[in-house]
Amino acid sequence: MPDSRNFSEVTEEILELAGLCRKNAPINPELYAQYNVKRGLRNKNGTGVLTGLTEIGEVKSYTIDDGEIIPCEGKLYYHGVDIEDLVEGFTRDNRFGFEEATYLLLFGELPPKHQLEDFRNVLSTYRSLPTSFVRDIIMKAPSQDMMNTLARCVLTMYSYDERPDDTSVENVVRQCLQLIAMFPLMSVYGYQACNHYLKGHSLYIHTPPPELSTAETILYTLRSNRKYTELEAHILDLCLVMQAEHGGGNNSTFTTHVVSSSGTDTYSTIAASLGSLKGPRHGGANHKVVEMFDDIKKNVSDWTDENEVAAYLRKILNKEAFDHTGLIYGIGHAVYTLSDPRTKVLKKFVRPLAEEKGRMEEFALYELVERLAPQVLSEKRQRAVSANVDFYSGFIYSMLNLPLELYTPIFAIARIAGWSAHRIEDIINSGKIIRPAYKNVATHIPYVNIEDR
């Protein structure tokens, strides 16, 4: 008779097997130093191990003088264009910038006006899901986690593609453009299905007008009344631009490189990248920033009292408050030290949105924590730190009334532009399959017959 136990049940047998894992899996930490293992693909000085070359995204956080690493103000370039100059250009003209940034990342040049319009029309043409896809794929198996829904949708698109395994540049460009265009609908419709079937709320499936930008499409399909302000749409667009690319070494983009190097299809590659981004160490940080500030607001009586705020930040750092991890979320970055250029850009637009939403007291608290947290951290660590992009993006999303479940999918809606660019670059340069080495440090033991064990 088939076993009818609950899939999620942890049985005595599982506990026993897990105990064997705990007993036999640990590796002596000293061996990592002995064999010069660069854990996390990081050098001793914190820089990343060089594993490839790219022309797509460049992250600059230090200079080297006579072999010495000197921290500098952070800079981010998309195909050689300073992200701050890119933002200045499209905001000055009151244009949406994500489509322009995507074109730049994919094709390596800034498009003339007519070409950008043609590109937007291409995305608009692809911004629809196959017939009955919402009913058959999204509605029939709603998930509590939108990243899982998004990955399932991407993998299912393989079945709708007449040339899914064709890895020619032309076909991969077509597949990537389709996924870039579809991601907002897959994400928001997945949330609407969860909100209805699992939480009992009303179901809204809005079909966006073709002329909408990516940011406008998200807000139009998400809100029951389909309404949004111009400022809301432009600041969400800015967030998408800021998160579209961050060099080839971040975890999800490196995953794109690793999986692409095996020669597999686009859908499998992007689904793997989504799995990486879902991880709380990578794509879930802005979610944690919002939760941390909710905790601070509950436990700090005077949000303007620097001593009280600093004292509570010390409690968080000492694992005495919030989630007891010892992390002040949104502060510090694996690469940037003195400043994160994305934070610098976003902050200019946070104040007017906070004014529009009547949340200036919270904005003042964010500014205070941004100033105090590096000081608190410096009491324990020597490395310079600053607020990263997640620090303000989570606050922006909360002011836009975006549900927490969509924070990381919105990151994915942006970052698929960078993933696609790196996948295409890999295919054009046709490198070797990525296969780093792992040294086995287990002791050889003789085989023992089963009767004698």
C-alpha positions in Angstrom: 0.0 0.0 0.0 1.4 3.4 -0.9 2.8 5.5 1.9 0.4 8.3 2.7 2.6 10.4 5.0 2.6 14.1 4.6 5.4 15.3 2.2 6.5 18.0 4.7 6.5 15.6 7.7 9.9 15.1 9.4 9.8 11.5 10.6 12.0 9.7 13.0 13.8 8.0 10.0 14.5 11.4 8.5 15.8 12.7 11.9 18.1 9.7 12.1 19.4 10.2 8.6 19.9 14.0 9.2 22.0 13.0 12.3 24.3 11.0 10.0 24.7 14.1 7.8 25.6 16.2 10.8 28.1 13.5 12.0 29.9 12.8 8.8 29.7 16.0 6.7 31.7 18.6 8.7 35.1 19.4 7.3 38.0 20.6 9.5 38.1 24.4 8.9 41.9 24.4 9.1 42.0 22.4 5.9 40.6 25.3 3.9 43.7 27.4 4.8 46.0 24.5 4.4 45.0 23.9 0.8 44.5 27.6 0.0 40.8 27.1 -0.8 39.2 30.4 -1.7 35.8 30.0 0.0 33.0 31.8 -1.7 35.5 32.4 -4.6 36.9 35.3 -2.6 40.6 36.2 -2.1 41.9 36.8 1.4 41.6 40.6 0.8 37.9 40.2 0.1 38.1 40.7 -3.7 36.5 38.2 -6.0 38.6 35.4 -7.7 38.9 36.4 -11.4 36.9 33.7 -13.4 36.0 35.5 -16.6 35.9 38.6 -18.7 32.9 40.7 -19.7 32.0 44.0 -21.3 28.5 44.2 -19.9 28.7 45.5 -16.3 31.5 47.0 -14.3 31.6 47.5 -10.6 34.3 49.8 -9.2 34.9 50.1 -5.5 38.7 50.5 -5.2 41.9 51.5 -6.9 45.3 49.8 -6.7 48.4 51.8 -5.9 51.7 50.0 -5.7 49.8 46.7 -5.0 47.8 48.3 -2.2 44.0 48.3 -2.5 42.5 51.7 -1.7 38.8 52.0 -1.3 37.0 54.6 -3.4 33.5 56.0 -4.0 31.6 53.2 -5.7 30.9 53.4 -9.5 28.7 51.2 -11.7 28.9 51.1 -15.5 26.5 49.5 -18.0 28.6 48.7 -21.1 31.0 51.5 -20.2 28.3 54.1 -19.5 28.2 55.5 -16.0 24.9 54.6 -14.4 24.6 58.1 -12.9 24.9 59.6 -16.3 22.4 57.2 -17.8 19.8 58.1 -15.1 20.5 61.8 -15.4 19.8 61.5 -19.2 16.4 59.8 -19.0 15.1 61.6 -15.9 16.0 65.0 -17.4 13.8 64.1 -20.3 11.1 62.7 -18.1 11.4 59.3 -19.9 11.2 55.8 -18.5 14.7 54.3 -18.5 14.5 50.5 -18.0 13.9 49.7 -21.6 16.9 51.9 -22.6 19.1 50.3 -20.0 18.0 46.9 -21.2 18.9 47.8 -24.8 22.3 49.1 -23.7 23.0 45.9 -21.8 21.9 43.5 -24.5 23.4 45.3 -27.6 26.3 47.3 -26.2 25.2 50.8 -27.4 22.8 53.6 -26.5 19.9 53.4 -29.0 18.8 56.4 -31.1 15.3 57.6 -30.4 13.7 55.7 -33.3 15.6 52.5 -32.4 14.5 52.7 -28.8 10.9 53.1 -29.9 11.2 50.0 -32.1 12.7 48.1 -29.2 9.8 49.1 -26.9 7.4 47.9 -29.6 9.2 44.5 -29.8 8.8 44.1 -26.0 5.2 45.2 -26.2 4.5 42.6 -28.8 6.0 39.9 -26.6 4.2 41.2 -23.4 1.5 38.5 -23.4 1.4 35.0 -22.2 0.3 32.0 -24.3 -3.4 31.2 -24.6 -4.7 29.7 -21.3 -1.3 29.9 -19.7 -2.6 31.9 -16.7 -5.5 29.4 -16.2 -3.5 26.2 -16.8 -0.1 27.1 -15.3 -0.5 30.0 -12.8 -3.9 29.4 -11.4 -3.9 25.7 -11.0 -0.9 25.5 -8.7 -0.6 28.8 -6.8 2.5 29.0 -4.6 3.2 31.0 -1.4 6.5 32.0 -3.0 6.4 34.1 -6.2 10.0 33.2 -7.1 9.0 29.5 -7.3 6.0 30.5 -9.4 8.2 32.5 -11.7 10.7 29.7 -12.1 7.9 27.2 -12.8 6.5 29.6 -15.4 9.9 30.0 -17.1 10.5 26.2 -17.2 7.0 25.6 -18.6 7.6 28.1 -21.4 10.0 25.5 -22.8 6.9 23.5 -23.8 5.4 26.4 -25.7 8.6 27.1 -27.7 9.0 25.4 -31.1 12.8 25.8 -30.9 13.6 25.6 -27.2 17.0 23.9 -27.5 18.3 26.1 -30.4 21.2 28.0 -28.8 22.0 30.2 -31.9 22.5 33.8 -31.0 19.4 34.8 -33.0 17.1 32.3 -31.2 18.5 33.1 -27.7 18.0 36.8 -28.3 14.4 36.1 -29.2 13.9 33.9 -26.1 15.5 36.4 -23.8 13.4 39.3 -25.2 10.2 37.2 -24.7 11.1 36.4 -21.1 12.1 40.0 -20.3 8.7 41.1 -21.6 6.7 38.3 -19.8 8.4 38.5 -16.4 6.1 41.3 -15.0 2.9 39.4 -16.0 4.2 36.1 -14.7 5.2 37.7 -11.4 2.1 39.8 -10.8 -0.4 37.2 -12.0 1.4 34.6 -9.7 0.9 37.0 -6.8 -2.8 37.5 -7.7 -3.4 33.8 -7.8 -1.7 33.3 -4.4 -3.7 36.3 -3.0 -7.0 34.8 -4.2 -6.7 31.0 -3.8 -4.4 30.9 -0.7 -5.4 34.1 1.1 -9.1 34.5 0.1 -8.9 37.9 -1.5 -10.4 39.1 -4.7 -8.8 38.0 -8.0 -7.6 40.6 -10.5 -6.1 39.7 -13.8 -5.7 43.0 -15.8 -4.3 42.9 -19.4 -2.0 45.9 -19.7 -2.2 48.3 -22.7 0.7 47.8 -25.1 2.0 51.4 -24.7 2.9 51.0 -21.0 6.5 50.8 -19.8 7.7 47.8 -17.7 7.2 49.8 -14.5 3.8 51.0 -15.5 2.8 47.4 -16.4 3.7 46.2 -12.9 1.6 48.9 -11.2 -1.3 48.6 -13.7 -1.7 44.8 -13.3 -1.1 44.8 -9.6 -3.6 47.4 -8.4 -7.3 46.6 -8.4 -8.1 50.1 -9.8 -5.2 50.0 -12.3 -4.2 53.5 -11.2 -0.8 55.0 -10.3 0.8 58.4 -10.2 3.5 59.5 -12.6 6.0 59.8 -9.7 5.2 56.2 -8.5 5.8 54.8 -12.0 9.1 56.7 -12.6 10.6 55.8 -9.2 9.7 52.1 -9.8 11.3 52.4 -13.2 14.4 53.8 -11.6 14.6 50.9 -9.2 14.5 48.5 -12.1 17.3 50.4 -13.8 19.4 50.2 -10.6 19.0 46.4 -10.3 19.3 45.4 -14.0 23.0 44.5 -13.8 25.8 44.2 -11.4 28.8 42.6 -13.1 29.4 38.9 -13.9 30.4 37.8 -10.4 27.2 38.3 -8.4 25.7 34.9 -7.4 22.7 34.8 -9.8 24.7 36.1 -12.8 27.5 33.7 -12.1 24.9 31.0 -12.1 23.8 32.2 -15.5 27.4 31.8 -16.7 27.8 28.4 -15.1 24.6 26.9 -16.5 25.0 28.6 -19.9 28.5 27.1 -20.2 27.0 23.6 -20.2 25.2 24.3 -23.4 21.7 24.0 -22.0 18.6 25.9 -23.1 17.6 29.4 -22.1 14.7 28.4 -19.9 16.8 26.1 -17.8 19.5 28.7 -17.5 17.1 31.5 -16.3 15.2 29.2 -13.9 18.6 28.4 -12.3 19.4 32.1 -12.0 16.0 32.6 -10.3 16.8 29.9 -7.8 20.0 31.7 -6.9 18.3 35.1 -6.6 15.6 33.7 -4.3 18.2 33.0 -1.6 18.0 35.5 1.3 21.7 36.1 1.0 21.2 37.5 -2.4 17.8 38.8 -3.6 15.8 38.9 -0.3 17.7 41.7 1.5 15.3 44.6 0.8 12.5 42.4 2.3 14.6 42.1 5.5 15.3 45.8 5.6 11.6 46.6 5.7 11.1 44.0 8.5 14.1 45.4 10.4 12.7 48.9 10.3 9.3 47.7 11.4 11.0 46.2 14.4 13.0 49.4 15.1 9.8 51.5 15.0 8.1 49.2 17.5 11.0 49.1 20.0 12.5 52.7 19.7 10.2 55.2 21.4 11.8 58.3 20.0 12.9 57.9 16.4 14.8 61.2 16.5 16.9 60.3 19.5 20.3 59.4 18.2 21.5 57.6 21.4 18.3 55.5 21.6 18.5 54.5 17.9 22.2 53.7 18.1 21.7 51.6 21.3 19.0 49.5 19.5 21.3 49.1 16.5 24.0 47.7 18.9 21.4 45.3 20.2 20.7 44.1 16.7 24.4 43.8 16.0 24.9 41.8 19.2 22.2 39.4 18.2 20.0 40.6 21.1 17.2 42.1 18.9 15.2 41.6 15.6 16.1 38.3 14.0 19.2 37.6 16.2 21.5 37.2 13.2 23.7 40.1 14.1 23.1 41.7 10.7 22.0 45.3 10.2 20.3 44.8 6.9 20.9 47.2 4.0 24.3 48.3 5.5 27.5 47.0 3.9 28.2 45.2 0.6 30.4 42.5 -0.6 32.1 44.9 -3.1 31.3 48.5 -2.2 32.9 50.1 0.8 32.7 53.9 0.8 29.4 54.2 -1.1 27.0 52.3 -3.3 26.3 54.4 -6.4 22.8 52.9 -6.7 21.9 54.1 -3.2 23.2 57.6 -4.1 20.9 57.7 -7.1 17.8 56.2 -5.4 18.0 58.5 -2.4 17.5 61.6 -4.6 14.0 60.3 -5.4 13.0 58.9 -2.0 12.3 62.2 -0.4 9.7 63.4 -3.0 8.0 60.0 -2.8 8.0 60.2 1.0 6.5 63.7 0.8 3.8 62.5 -1.5 2.9 59.5 0.7 3.1 61.5 4.0 6.0 59.4 5.4 8.7 61.9 6.1 9.1 60.8 9.7 10.1 57.3 8.5 12.4 58.8 5.9 14.1 60.8 8.6 14.6 57.5 10.6 16.1 55.9 7.5 18.5 58.7 7.1 19.4 58.5 10.8 20.1 54.8 10.6 22.0 55.2 7.4 24.3 57.6 9.3 24.6 55.8 12.6 24.8 52.1 11.4 28.3 52.5 9.9 29.5 54.1 13.1 28.0 51.2 15.2 29.6 48.6 12.9 33.0 50.4 13.0 33.1 49.7 16.8 33.5 46.0 16.0 35.0 46.0 12.5 37.6 48.0 10.7 36.2 47.7 7.2 34.4 50.8 5.9 30.7 50.2 5.1 27.8 52.2 3.7 24.2 51.8 2.8 23.6 49.5 -0.1 20.8 49.6 -2.8 18.5 47.4 -0.6 18.5 50.0 2.1 16.2 52.4 0.3 14.6 50.1 -2.3 12.6 48.2 0.3 11.3 51.6 1.7 10.4 52.6 -1.8 8.5 49.4 -2.4 6.6 49.8 0.9 5.6 53.4 0.0 4.4 52.0 -3.4 2.2 49.5 -1.4 3.9 46.6 -3.2 3.4 43.3 -1.3 6.4 41.8 0.3 5.9 38.7 -1.8 6.8 40.7 -4.9 10.0 42.4 -3.6 12.4 39.7 -4.9 10.4 39.0 -8.2 10.7 42.7 -9.0 14.4 42.3 -8.5 14.2 39.4 -11.0 12.1 41.5 -13.5 15.1 43.9 -13.5 18.0 41.5 -13.3 16.8 39.3 -16.2 18.1 42.1 -18.5 21.6 41.5 -17.1 21.3 37.7 -17.1 20.2 37.7 -20.7 23.1 40.0 -21.7 25.6 37.7 -20.0 24.1 34.5 -21.6 24.3 36.0 -25.0 27.9 37.2 -24.4 28.8 33.7 -23.3 27.3 32.1 -26.4 29.0 34.5 -28.7 32.4 33.9 -27.1 31.8 30.1 -26.7 34.0 29.5 -23.7 34.6 26.2 -22.0 32.2 24.6 -19.5 32.8 26.1 -16.1 34.3 23.4 -13.9 36.3 24.6 -10.8 38.1 22.0 -8.7 37.2 20.6 -5.3 39.9 18.7 -3.3 38.7 15.6 -1.6 40.0 15.4 2.0 38.2 12.2 3.1 40.3 9.3 4.5 40.3 6.2 2.3 38.6 3.3 4.1 38.2 -0.4 3.2 34.9 -1.7 2.0 33.2 -3.9 4.7 30.8 -6.7 3.7 27.2 -5.9 4.8 27.2 -8.9 7.2 30.2 -7.5 9.0 29.1 -3.9 9.5 
